[in-house]
């Protein structure tokens, strides 16, 4: 049985709607809501004053209730209210048409409850929506579905979509606070979101370059193939998969080797103290080891290397608060990128400076050959292990002016600098580089640059710092880099 409504109450509500004014509600927010909305609030008292305040600050805060809830003017209400989609379509016609043709609308037909709420699925509560495309960041909205492996599996979507975006340059820069780096909607669109292989899709092979050209002027179809949401595996990206595997092995092997050597030395020193055996000390070379020119080159390399690490590595772990604060020291991720390129340029110039210096001393027949590998380096390494195993009571002398450790570091740095310099320049000018790189080549270049950066950083801060400064006998510092002599 329907609940009866007193006649006088119905008359008052009808008069309130017709007159478009209710004193009580108008007193709550006289300048913020329309009188007709105030009339609605006479009955719809579930709207607290706090929620009303949020509504007045929203994108729809200047609208009347009847602008969206059409068919509700009469009281008692005789017609059903318009659907949420129908209400939005009145003002957002193009967006509504785009949604009807989208994969999201199709998902609603396949039983995805979120999109059965249509606009609300992405934009959130209509009464509270702010003047932005989406409620929060587009990435946060899209990740609710595309970051869910269960949802992706259920709908037959690639499960690596969100992971590949987060690990990309675009995603990492976005996580670090960049507003210029593209989010999901910048490439896929906001409403007419369709799979790339569907007819007329903006990300189809025929038109994908035009989407990239919004940010990368002159983007070509080959450049547009650089980024995809395919997982990096042997099937989808065999070359990238091989590069990832090789570098992962190199990083693990290098860290294990360096870590084992350091641990063996520290354990052997502790055992010698415990057993009362002689404590070996590194041999100190009384001769000059670095000329003034070499020291200047070394200082430039130190400064540029540290800056490159601070501005580059955050892109590999951009979702950490510490990394966001780190790039914030440089004024944000965009300025950090400029500083990174400037530091990289200086390091390349320092390398050319070193090569020209070597060419000059060669012309004077003074070319140093002490850095070339020799058979004695192997015996030095062998005797060093024997010292760690307590077989010898002293460290071996260097096979020449420079020992095996310094030679390994020098040639590893030369290799790393060549790889980092070349890949860095290719990434600096990606459109030009894609003109002669094969399909997916630019993505491989990005992988190599990132992995080499990790390898170089780990080697310098773990191995080089220990052998040069923290090693017993040199601690707290080997003064060669400042004075040219070890003591």
NORCOR-V55738 format. One record per backbone hydrogen bond with DSSP energy under -1.0 kcal/mol. CO is the residue of the C=O (numbers start at 1). NH is the residue of the N-H. E is the energy in kcal/mol with one decimal. If there is no record, write none. Layout:
co:CO nh:NH e:E
co:CO nh:NH e:E
This chain:
co:6 nh:10 e:-1.8
co:7 nh:11 e:-2.3
co:8 nh:12 e:-2.1
co:9 nh:13 e:-2.2
co:10 nh:14 e:-2.4
co:11 nh:15 e:-2.7
co:12 nh:16 e:-2.2
co:13 nh:17 e:-2.2
co:14 nh:18 e:-2.7
co:15 nh:19 e:-2.8
co:16 nh:20 e:-1.0
co:16 nh:21 e:-1.3
co:22 nh:26 e:-2.3
co:23 nh:27 e:-1.8
co:25 nh:29 e:-1.5
co:29 nh:32 e:-1.2
co:29 nh:33 e:-1.4
co:34 nh:38 e:-1.8
co:35 nh:39 e:-2.1
co:36 nh:40 e:-1.6
co:37 nh:41 e:-1.8
co:39 nh:42 e:-1.0
co:40 nh:43 e:-1.3
co:40 nh:44 e:-2.5
co:43 nh:45 e:-2.0
co:44 nh:47 e:-1.1
co:48 nh:52 e:-2.2
co:49 nh:53 e:-1.8
co:50 nh:54 e:-1.7
co:51 nh:55 e:-2.3
co:52 nh:56 e:-2.1
co:55 nh:58 e:-1.3
co:58 nh:61 e:-1.4
co:60 nh:63 e:-2.0
co:64 nh:67 e:-1.2
co:65 nh:68 e:-1.1
co:65 nh:69 e:-3.1
co:68 nh:70 e:-1.7
co:83 nh:87 e:-2.7
co:84 nh:88 e:-2.2
co:85 nh:89 e:-2.5
co:88 nh:91 e:-1.0
co:88 nh:92 e:-2.8
co:92 nh:96 e:-2.2
co:93 nh:97 e:-2.3
co:94 nh:98 e:-2.3
co:95 nh:99 e:-2.2
co:96 nh:100 e:-1.9
co:97 nh:101 e:-1.1
co:99 nh:102 e:-1.6
co:102 nh:106 e:-1.4
co:103 nh:107 e:-1.9
co:104 nh:108 e:-1.7
co:105 nh:109 e:-1.5
co:107 nh:112 e:-2.3
co:108 nh:111 e:-1.3
co:117 nh:120 e:-1.5
co:118 nh:121 e:-1.9
co:119 nh:122 e:-1.1
co:119 nh:123 e:-2.5
co:120 nh:124 e:-1.7
co:125 nh:128 e:-1.6
co:129 nh:59 e:-3.0
co:130 nh:132 e:-2.4
co:137 nh:141 e:-1.7
co:138 nh:142 e:-2.8
co:139 nh:143 e:-2.1
co:141 nh:144 e:-1.0
co:142 nh:145 e:-1.1
co:142 nh:146 e:-2.4
co:143 nh:147 e:-1.4
co:145 nh:148 e:-1.3
co:148 nh:152 e:-2.4
co:149 nh:153 e:-2.5
co:150 nh:154 e:-2.1
co:151 nh:155 e:-2.1
co:152 nh:157 e:-2.9
co:158 nh:161 e:-1.0
co:160 nh:164 e:-2.7
co:161 nh:165 e:-1.6
co:162 nh:166 e:-2.7
co:163 nh:167 e:-1.9
co:165 nh:168 e:-1.1
co:168 nh:172 e:-2.8
co:169 nh:173 e:-2.3
co:170 nh:174 e:-1.9
co:171 nh:175 e:-2.4
co:172 nh:176 e:-1.4
co:173 nh:178 e:-2.6
co:174 nh:177 e:-1.5
co:184 nh:188 e:-2.8
co:185 nh:189 e:-1.5
co:191 nh:193 e:-1.8
co:193 nh:103 e:-3.6
co:195 nh:198 e:-2.1
co:198 nh:201 e:-1.7
co:201 nh:204 e:-1.6
co:204 nh:207 e:-1.1
co:204 nh:208 e:-1.9
co:207 nh:211 e:-1.1
co:208 nh:212 e:-2.0
co:209 nh:213 e:-2.1
co:211 nh:214 e:-1.2
co:212 nh:215 e:-1.6
co:212 nh:216 e:-3.0
co:216 nh:219 e:-1.7
co:220 nh:224 e:-2.3
co:223 nh:226 e:-2.0
co:231 nh:233 e:-1.4
co:233 nh:237 e:-2.4
co:237 nh:241 e:-2.7
co:238 nh:242 e:-2.1
co:239 nh:243 e:-2.6
co:240 nh:244 e:-2.4
co:241 nh:245 e:-2.2
co:242 nh:246 e:-2.8
co:243 nh:247 e:-2.6
co:244 nh:248 e:-2.1
co:245 nh:249 e:-2.2
co:246 nh:250 e:-2.5
co:247 nh:251 e:-2.8
co:248 nh:252 e:-2.2
co:249 nh:253 e:-3.0
co:250 nh:254 e:-2.8
co:251 nh:255 e:-2.4
co:252 nh:256 e:-2.5
co:253 nh:257 e:-2.8
co:254 nh:258 e:-2.8
co:255 nh:259 e:-2.7
co:256 nh:260 e:-2.6
co:257 nh:261 e:-2.4
co:258 nh:262 e:-2.4
co:259 nh:263 e:-2.5
co:260 nh:264 e:-2.7
co:261 nh:265 e:-1.9
co:262 nh:266 e:-2.3
co:263 nh:267 e:-2.7
co:264 nh:268 e:-2.3
co:265 nh:269 e:-2.1
co:266 nh:270 e:-2.0
co:267 nh:271 e:-2.6
co:268 nh:272 e:-2.3
co:269 nh:273 e:-1.9
co:270 nh:274 e:-2.0
co:271 nh:275 e:-2.8
co:272 nh:276 e:-1.0
co:272 nh:277 e:-2.0
co:291 nh:295 e:-2.3
co:292 nh:296 e:-2.1
co:293 nh:297 e:-2.1
co:294 nh:298 e:-2.4
co:295 nh:299 e:-2.2
co:296 nh:300 e:-2.0
co:297 nh:301 e:-2.0
co:298 nh:302 e:-2.4
co:299 nh:303 e:-2.4
co:300 nh:304 e:-2.4
co:301 nh:305 e:-2.4
co:302 nh:306 e:-2.3
co:303 nh:307 e:-2.1
co:304 nh:308 e:-2.5
co:305 nh:309 e:-2.3
co:306 nh:310 e:-2.3
co:307 nh:311 e:-2.0
co:308 nh:312 e:-1.9
co:309 nh:313 e:-1.5
co:312 nh:315 e:-1.6
co:313 nh:316 e:-2.2
co:317 nh:320 e:-1.5
co:320 nh:324 e:-1.8
co:321 nh:325 e:-2.3
co:322 nh:326 e:-1.7
co:323 nh:327 e:-2.2
co:324 nh:328 e:-1.4
co:327 nh:330 e:-1.2
co:327 nh:332 e:-1.8
co:328 nh:331 e:-1.5
co:332 nh:336 e:-2.4
co:333 nh:337 e:-1.8
co:334 nh:338 e:-1.4
co:335 nh:339 e:-2.5
co:336 nh:340 e:-2.4
co:337 nh:341 e:-2.1
co:338 nh:342 e:-2.2
co:339 nh:343 e:-2.7
co:340 nh:344 e:-2.4
co:341 nh:345 e:-2.3
co:342 nh:346 e:-2.1
co:343 nh:347 e:-2.2
co:344 nh:348 e:-2.1
co:345 nh:349 e:-2.4
co:346 nh:350 e:-2.4
co:347 nh:351 e:-2.1
co:348 nh:352 e:-2.3
co:349 nh:353 e:-2.5
co:350 nh:354 e:-2.1
co:351 nh:355 e:-2.3
co:352 nh:356 e:-2.8
co:353 nh:357 e:-2.0
co:354 nh:358 e:-2.4
co:355 nh:359 e:-2.3
co:356 nh:360 e:-2.2
co:357 nh:361 e:-2.3
co:358 nh:362 e:-1.7
co:359 nh:363 e:-1.9
co:360 nh:364 e:-1.0
co:361 nh:366 e:-3.5
co:362 nh:365 e:-1.9
co:369 nh:372 e:-1.7
co:374 nh:377 e:-1.6
co:375 nh:378 e:-1.0
co:375 nh:379 e:-1.1
co:376 nh:380 e:-2.1
co:377 nh:381 e:-2.1
co:378 nh:382 e:-2.4
co:379 nh:383 e:-2.5
co:380 nh:384 e:-1.8
co:381 nh:385 e:-1.9
co:382 nh:386 e:-1.8
co:383 nh:387 e:-1.7
co:384 nh:388 e:-2.0
co:385 nh:389 e:-1.9
co:386 nh:391 e:-2.5
co:386 nh:392 e:-1.1
co:387 nh:390 e:-1.5
co:403 nh:407 e:-2.0
co:404 nh:408 e:-2.4
co:405 nh:409 e:-2.3
co:406 nh:410 e:-2.3
co:407 nh:411 e:-2.5
co:408 nh:412 e:-2.2
co:409 nh:413 e:-2.3
co:410 nh:414 e:-2.2
co:411 nh:415 e:-2.3
co:412 nh:416 e:-2.8
co:413 nh:417 e:-2.9
co:414 nh:418 e:-1.9
co:415 nh:419 e:-2.3
co:416 nh:420 e:-3.1
co:417 nh:421 e:-2.6
co:418 nh:422 e:-2.2
co:419 nh:423 e:-2.5
co:420 nh:424 e:-2.2
co:421 nh:425 e:-1.9
co:422 nh:426 e:-2.0
co:423 nh:427 e:-2.2
co:424 nh:428 e:-1.7
co:425 nh:429 e:-1.6
co:429 nh:433 e:-2.2
co:430 nh:434 e:-2.4
co:433 nh:436 e:-1.4
co:433 nh:437 e:-1.1
co:438 nh:441 e:-2.6
co:440 nh:444 e:-1.6
co:441 nh:445 e:-2.4
co:442 nh:446 e:-2.0
co:443 nh:447 e:-2.1
co:444 nh:448 e:-2.6
co:445 nh:449 e:-2.5
co:446 nh:450 e:-2.2
co:447 nh:451 e:-2.9
co:448 nh:452 e:-2.7
co:449 nh:453 e:-1.6
co:450 nh:454 e:-1.9
co:451 nh:455 e:-2.5
co:452 nh:456 e:-2.7
co:453 nh:457 e:-2.5
co:454 nh:458 e:-2.5
co:455 nh:459 e:-2.1
co:456 nh:460 e:-2.5
co:457 nh:461 e:-2.5
co:458 nh:462 e:-1.8
co:459 nh:463 e:-1.2
co:459 nh:464 e:-2.2
co:460 nh:465 e:-2.2
co:463 nh:467 e:-2.8
co:464 nh:468 e:-2.3
co:465 nh:469 e:-2.2
co:465 nh:470 e:-2.0
co:466 nh:471 e:-2.1
co:471 nh:474 e:-2.6
co:471 nh:475 e:-1.7
co:474 nh:477 e:-1.6
co:479 nh:482 e:-1.5
co:479 nh:483 e:-3.1
co:480 nh:484 e:-1.6
co:484 nh:289 e:-3.4
co:484 nh:290 e:-1.4
